[in-house]
């Protein structure tokens, strides 16, 4: 990794939001990505405890200057979920003004869920790069779990949200989900990510918190179908 590359994987309920039972149950990951020399960082999927995430960054001598959102679900960006109100990007922006980077197709969903204004968001298309200091984060549009799900590729790390887990992938039976889109996201849109890259998922659904893309492609059942037809037979329900 680049010597100035700053990266933290933070588990909700353990590393922040430590007293929140919903955070403990949902086992979401948030991430800090930044430049050690400029002391700036981005927070990925801030939810449950935004002040806690800012405090983690500050303890490392870093300042959060922007947010990246993988998709609109409340456990990743805040909002209402299962009758509970989850803190997220709206509260983050209220504490500290900063741009919220989202995929263009996801913007209307995020506005509806979080209550943010369109002017709070910076929208992106596939291949766009978000820069923090000298560190470039590439946005990869991976629809399927939601219409505008996106992954972030930076310094041989893939922050995948709910598009891909070490075991399995995001569900497609929620509003905006599309199993065929997810098949092409996994097999084509993420094909550019080398086997040497490390996968960092949106939840800790496996014993390990991360592993190489090569190992994931070898062991994860979602990569076994050899055609979209096979995929839909297994995962299309």
C-alpha positions as CSV (number, residue, x, y, z in Angstrom):
1,X,0.0,0.0,0.0
2,X,1.0,3.6,-0.6
3,X,2.8,4.9,2.5
4,X,0.5,7.9,2.7
5,X,-2.6,5.8,2.3
6,X,-4.8,5.8,5.4
7,X,-7.4,3.1,5.8
8,X,-9.5,1.9,8.7
9,X,-12.2,-0.8,8.8
10,X,-14.6,-0.1,11.7
11,X,-17.2,-2.5,13.0
12,X,-20.5,-1.0,14.3
13,X,-21.3,-2.1,17.8
14,X,-17.6,-2.7,18.5
15,X,-15.4,0.2,17.3
16,X,-18.2,2.8,17.4
17,X,-21.9,2.8,18.4
18,X,-20.8,0.5,21.2
19,X,-24.0,0.7,23.2
20,X,-26.4,0.5,20.2
21,X,-28.1,-2.9,20.1
22,X,-29.2,-2.4,16.5
23,X,-25.6,-1.7,15.4
24,X,-24.5,-4.7,17.3
25,X,-27.1,-6.9,15.6
26,X,-26.5,-5.5,12.1
27,X,-22.7,-5.8,12.2
28,X,-22.1,-3.1,9.6
29,X,-18.7,-1.9,8.6
30,X,-17.9,1.7,8.0
31,X,-14.5,2.8,6.6
32,X,-12.1,5.7,6.7
33,X,-10.0,6.3,3.6
34,X,-7.5,9.1,3.5
35,X,-4.1,10.7,3.0
36,X,-1.8,10.6,6.0
37,X,0.2,13.6,4.7
38,X,-2.7,16.0,4.3
39,X,-4.6,14.5,7.3
40,X,-7.8,14.4,5.3
41,X,-10.1,11.4,5.0
42,X,-13.5,10.2,3.7
43,X,-15.9,8.2,5.7
44,X,-17.7,5.3,3.9
45,X,-21.3,4.5,4.9
46,X,-21.5,6.5,8.1
47,X,-24.4,5.2,10.2
48,X,-25.5,4.7,13.9
49,X,-22.9,7.0,15.5
50,X,-21.5,9.7,13.3
51,X,-19.9,11.6,16.2
52,X,-18.1,8.3,17.1
53,X,-16.8,8.0,13.6
54,X,-15.5,11.5,13.6
55,X,-13.8,10.8,17.0
56,X,-12.0,7.8,15.6
57,X,-10.6,9.8,12.7
58,X,-9.6,12.7,15.1
59,X,-7.8,10.2,17.4
60,X,-5.7,9.2,14.4
61,X,-5.0,12.9,13.6
62,X,-7.3,12.9,10.6
63,X,-10.2,15.2,9.6
64,X,-13.2,13.8,7.8
65,X,-13.8,16.0,4.8
66,X,-16.4,14.0,2.8
67,X,-18.7,11.0,2.9
68,X,-19.0,8.1,0.4
69,X,-22.3,6.1,0.3
70,X,-22.5,2.6,-1.2
71,X,-26.3,2.5,-1.3
72,X,-29.5,3.9,0.2
73,X,-30.3,1.4,2.9
74,X,-30.6,3.0,6.3
75,X,-28.0,0.8,8.0
76,X,-25.5,2.4,5.5
77,X,-26.6,6.0,5.4
78,X,-29.2,6.5,8.1
79,X,-32.9,6.8,8.0
80,X,-35.9,4.6,9.1
81,X,-35.4,0.8,9.2
82,X,-37.8,-1.7,10.8
83,X,-39.4,1.0,12.9
84,X,-36.1,2.3,14.2
85,X,-34.5,5.7,13.2
86,X,-30.8,5.3,12.4
87,X,-28.4,8.2,12.5
88,X,-26.5,8.7,9.3
89,X,-25.3,11.2,6.7
90,X,-27.9,13.9,7.6
91,X,-26.6,14.1,11.2
92,X,-23.0,13.9,9.9
93,X,-23.5,16.9,7.6
94,X,-25.3,18.8,10.4
95,X,-22.3,18.3,12.6
96,X,-19.7,19.1,10.0
97,X,-20.4,20.4,6.5
98,X,-19.1,18.1,3.8
99,X,-20.0,16.7,0.4
100,X,-21.8,13.3,0.3
101,X,-20.8,11.3,-2.7
102,X,-23.4,9.0,-4.2
103,X,-24.0,7.2,-7.4
104,X,-26.4,9.2,-9.7
105,X,-29.0,6.5,-9.9
106,X,-29.1,6.2,-6.2
107,X,-29.5,9.9,-5.4
108,X,-33.4,10.0,-5.4
109,X,-33.5,7.0,-3.0
110,X,-30.9,8.5,-0.7
111,X,-32.8,11.8,-0.6
112,X,-36.0,10.0,0.3
113,X,-34.5,7.9,3.0
114,X,-32.2,10.5,4.7
115,X,-34.0,13.7,4.1
116,X,-30.9,15.4,2.7
117,X,-31.4,18.0,-0.1
118,X,-30.2,17.4,-3.6
119,X,-27.6,20.2,-3.0
120,X,-26.0,18.1,-0.2
121,X,-25.1,15.4,-2.7
122,X,-22.3,15.0,-5.3
123,X,-23.5,12.5,-7.9
124,X,-21.1,10.1,-9.8
125,X,-21.1,7.8,-12.8
126,X,-19.1,4.6,-13.2
127,X,-15.4,5.3,-13.4
128,X,-15.5,8.7,-11.6
129,X,-12.8,9.3,-9.1
130,X,-13.1,11.0,-5.7
131,X,-9.9,12.5,-4.5
132,X,-8.9,13.0,-0.9
133,X,-5.4,14.6,-0.6
134,X,-3.4,12.7,-3.2
135,X,-5.4,9.5,-2.8
136,X,-7.9,8.6,-5.7
137,X,-10.9,6.5,-5.0
138,X,-12.6,5.0,-8.1
139,X,-16.4,4.6,-8.1
140,X,-17.6,1.3,-9.7
141,X,-21.3,1.3,-10.4
142,X,-22.7,-2.2,-9.3
143,X,-26.5,-2.2,-9.6
144,X,-28.4,-5.2,-8.4
145,X,-28.8,-4.9,-4.6
146,X,-30.1,-1.4,-5.4
147,X,-30.2,0.6,-8.6
148,X,-27.3,2.8,-7.7
149,X,-25.1,0.6,-5.5
150,X,-21.5,1.4,-5.9
151,X,-18.2,-0.1,-4.8
152,X,-15.0,1.9,-4.2
153,X,-11.6,0.8,-5.4
154,X,-8.6,2.4,-3.8
155,X,-5.0,1.2,-3.5
156,X,-5.8,-2.4,-4.2
157,X,-8.7,-2.4,-1.7
158,X,-12.3,-2.9,-2.8
159,X,-14.9,-1.5,-0.4
160,X,-18.0,-3.3,-1.7
161,X,-20.9,-2.3,0.5
162,X,-23.7,-5.0,0.1
163,X,-22.8,-5.8,-3.5
164,X,-20.4,-8.6,-2.5
165,X,-19.6,-10.4,0.8
166,X,-16.9,-12.9,1.5
167,X,-19.7,-15.5,1.4
168,X,-22.7,-14.6,-0.7
169,X,-23.9,-11.2,-2.0
170,X,-26.6,-8.6,-1.4
171,X,-30.2,-9.6,-1.6
172,X,-32.3,-8.5,-4.6
173,X,-35.8,-8.8,-3.2
174,X,-35.9,-5.3,-1.6
175,X,-37.2,-2.2,-3.5
176,X,-34.9,-1.5,-6.5
177,X,-33.2,-4.9,-6.4
178,X,-32.6,-6.7,-9.6
179,X,-30.9,-10.2,-9.7
180,X,-29.9,-10.0,-13.4
181,X,-28.2,-6.6,-12.8
182,X,-26.3,-8.1,-9.8
183,X,-25.1,-11.0,-11.9
184,X,-23.5,-8.6,-14.4
185,X,-22.2,-6.4,-11.6
186,X,-20.3,-9.3,-10.0
187,X,-19.1,-10.9,-13.2
188,X,-18.5,-8.0,-15.5
189,X,-18.4,-4.6,-13.7
190,X,-16.1,-6.1,-10.9
191,X,-14.0,-8.0,-13.4
192,X,-11.6,-5.1,-13.5
193,X,-10.7,-5.7,-9.9
194,X,-7.6,-7.9,-9.7
195,X,-7.5,-11.1,-7.7
196,X,-4.7,-9.4,-5.6
197,X,-7.1,-6.8,-4.3
198,X,-8.6,-7.2,-0.9
199,X,-12.4,-7.3,-0.5
200,X,-13.8,-5.3,2.4
201,X,-17.6,-5.9,2.7
202,X,-20.4,-3.9,4.1
203,X,-21.1,-6.4,6.9
204,X,-19.2,-8.9,8.9
205,X,-21.2,-12.0,7.8
206,X,-18.1,-14.2,7.8
207,X,-15.5,-15.1,10.4
208,X,-12.9,-13.1,8.6
209,X,-13.4,-9.3,8.1
210,X,-11.7,-9.3,4.6
211,X,-10.0,-11.5,2.1
212,X,-8.5,-11.4,-1.4
213,X,-10.7,-11.1,-4.4
214,X,-9.0,-14.2,-5.8
215,X,-10.0,-16.3,-2.7
216,X,-13.5,-14.8,-2.9
217,X,-13.9,-15.7,-6.5
218,X,-12.7,-19.2,-5.7
219,X,-14.8,-19.9,-2.6
220,X,-17.9,-17.8,-2.9
221,X,-20.9,-19.7,-4.4
222,X,-22.1,-16.6,-6.2
223,X,-19.3,-17.0,-8.8
224,X,-20.2,-20.7,-9.6
225,X,-22.9,-20.1,-12.2
226,X,-21.4,-19.8,-15.7
227,X,-24.3,-17.9,-17.3
228,X,-27.0,-15.5,-16.3
229,X,-29.6,-18.2,-16.8
230,X,-27.9,-20.4,-14.2
231,X,-27.5,-17.5,-11.9
232,X,-31.2,-16.6,-12.1
233,X,-32.2,-20.2,-11.5
234,X,-30.3,-20.2,-8.2
235,X,-30.3,-16.6,-7.0
236,X,-33.2,-15.0,-8.9
237,X,-36.0,-15.7,-6.4
